[in-house]
Amino acid sequence: MICFSEYVVPALCLQQGREVPEKVVTRLDEPFPADRSRHRFLAGFIRSDRGELFCRVSPKTESHMMTALAGSNGIIEAPPSPEALPAGTPVTCSLFPWRSLAGG
């Protein structure tokens, strides 16, 4: 589902003459489990709080865990890093086209 959302949805939008969904920069609510050698795309929850965007990773992060998508409204991505990214770090996120931003 993450690969579909990251690669297929933008291609379908372009083929239909529609705008590709925008990515947004948010801040991590909690540490992000980075990978030493891979750019990671993990399901997560993106929210707005007083005009700022924040995100947290789904508790289930392995690629085979479809239940991680159940409470998620987007994808959080981060470049390779030897250590977990600390809370407050800016990261790039994409909202799922069928979900909305949480918060107020």
GIMO-V170673 format. One record per helix or strand of 3 or more residues. SS is the DSSP state (H for helix, E for strand). FROM is the first residue (numbers start at 1). LEN is the number of residues. If there is no record, write none. Layout:
ss;from;len
SS;FROM;LEN
SS;FROM;LEN
//
This chain:
ss;from;len
H;2;14
E;23;6
E;40;10
E;52;6
H;66;4
E;74;5
E;90;6
//
